[in-house]
Amino acid sequence: MTPEAMSAYEASALQGDIYSMIRLAGEKNDLCVTMGNCPESRKEPGVWGKLALDTASVEAAKGNAEAMYLMFIVTGDDKWLEKSAENGYAFAQYFLGVSYREGRVSVRPRRPLRNHNQSGLSKPVYQHSCRREISKFLNRG
């Protein structure tokens, strides 16, 4: 990462941008990190990772579906991906569908996605219908 990019990411992360925190947490190839001589004012990747986890956790607790997805990115725990999808975050819904298709997530949705059962169908019929439609979408090509 260039010094200019690092500076921009740090400025954004210091303003609370979780995506920037995650990017900085993954920056392991920086020379000062490798040599262990980063300036005192600069946070190391592990510190950014902890800050991303703490910030996303607070937002997820407030019901923020995007923050729940970021909790999945930070922790790798599928429950956060499922919670994010259930709370309406479109990218999480798509990624969860892809994960089901590829067998990476073995748990099926326990309930229909929030605010999507406008059809009046019973829950099991509606869930089957949703899975069928997601499957059709993912297999088109």
PyMOL commands that set and color helices and strands:
alter all, ss='L'
color gray80, all
select helices_A, chain A and resi 3-14+18-25+31-35+45-61+65-75+78-86+90-101+123-139
alter helices_A, ss='H'
color red, helices_A
deselect
rebuild
show_as cartoon
